[in-house]
Amino acid sequence: MNSPLYQATAEFFKTLGHPVRIRVLELLSERDHHVSELLADLGIEPANLSQQLAVLRRANLVVPSKEGTTVSYSLTSPSVAELLAVARGILTGVIAGQLELLDDLQSSTRADSPGSG
């Protein structure tokens, strides 16, 4: 299972495997953002944001543009936003299923507890 395609796909998903990077991509899905806007929204240190943006740049998911001293970032493709939306939909379904299971377990526990009948 060491196919270059599978390896590249695994590396791609590793790139997405950090909460700050996911949030950056979500913000950029809405519109381009200046670095200062990203910092304000994320509440992290500039060095940390710089590090995460570098990972996203290397993966060709974001691209910087500079106007004077202001650096903005944008997604390289609308497909990135689509991928995030699909992932959110999958996660919503998974969590809904877990909540249903939890409700069933709680109902079962209450029905089995002493004095419940």
C-alpha positions in Angstrom: 0.0 0.0 0.0 2.9 2.4 -0.6 1.4 3.8 -3.9 2.5 7.4 -4.5 -1.1 8.4 -4.9 -2.1 7.0 -1.5 1.0 8.6 0.1 0.2 12.0 -1.4 -3.4 11.7 -0.3 -2.3 10.8 3.3 0.0 13.8 3.3 -2.8 16.0 2.1 -5.0 14.9 4.9 -2.2 15.3 7.5 -2.0 18.9 6.3 -5.6 19.3 7.3 -5.0 17.6 10.6 -4.6 20.8 12.8 -7.4 22.9 14.2 -5.8 26.2 13.4 -5.3 25.2 9.8 -8.9 24.1 9.5 -10.1 27.4 11.0 -7.8 29.4 8.6 -9.3 27.5 5.7 -12.8 28.1 6.9 -12.2 31.8 7.3 -10.6 32.0 3.8 -13.6 30.1 2.5 -15.7 33.1 3.3 -13.4 35.7 1.8 -9.7 36.7 1.5 -8.3 37.8 4.9 -5.4 40.0 5.9 -2.9 38.4 8.3 -4.0 40.8 11.0 -7.6 39.7 10.6 -6.6 36.1 10.9 -4.7 36.9 14.1 -7.6 38.7 15.6 -10.0 35.9 14.8 -7.8 33.1 15.9 -6.3 34.6 19.0 -2.9 32.9 18.5 0.6 34.2 18.4 1.9 35.6 15.1 4.7 33.0 15.0 2.2 30.2 15.3 0.0 31.6 12.5 3.0 32.1 10.3 4.0 28.5 10.9 0.4 27.2 10.0 0.2 29.4 6.9 3.5 28.1 5.7 2.2 24.5 5.9 -0.9 25.5 4.0 1.2 27.3 1.4 3.5 24.3 0.9 0.4 22.2 0.3 -0.8 24.7 -2.3 -4.1 25.3 -0.4 -3.5 29.0 0.2 -1.7 31.8 -1.6 -0.5 35.1 -0.2 -0.7 38.5 -1.9 1.0 41.6 -0.8 -0.2 45.3 -1.1 2.5 47.5 0.4 3.1 46.1 3.8 -0.2 44.3 4.1 -0.3 40.5 3.4 -3.6 38.8 2.5 -4.3 35.2 2.0 -6.8 33.4 -0.2 -7.7 29.9 -1.1 -6.0 28.5 -4.2 -9.3 26.8 -5.3 -13.0 26.9 -4.4 -12.7 23.1 -4.1 -11.0 23.6 -0.7 -14.2 25.3 0.6 -16.2 22.5 -0.9 -14.1 19.9 0.8 -14.6 21.7 4.2 -18.3 21.8 3.7 -18.4 18.1 2.9 -16.3 17.3 5.9 -18.6 19.4 8.1 -21.6 17.5 6.7 -20.0 14.1 7.4 -19.1 15.2 10.9 -22.6 16.5 11.6 -24.0 13.1 10.6 -21.5 11.2 12.8 -22.3 13.4 15.8 -26.0 13.1 15.2 -25.7 9.3 15.2 -23.6 9.4 18.4 -26.2 11.7 20.1 -29.0 9.2 19.1 -26.9 6.4 20.6 -26.4 8.4 23.8 -30.1 9.0 24.0 -30.8 5.3 23.6 -28.3 4.4 26.3 -29.6 7.0 28.7 -33.2 5.8 28.1 -32.1 2.2 28.6 -30.2 3.1 31.8 -33.3 5.0 33.3 -35.6 2.0 32.4 -33.2 -0.4 34.1 -32.6 1.6 37.2 -34.3 0.6 40.5 -37.6 2.3 41.1 -38.2 3.1 37.5 -41.0 0.7 37.0 
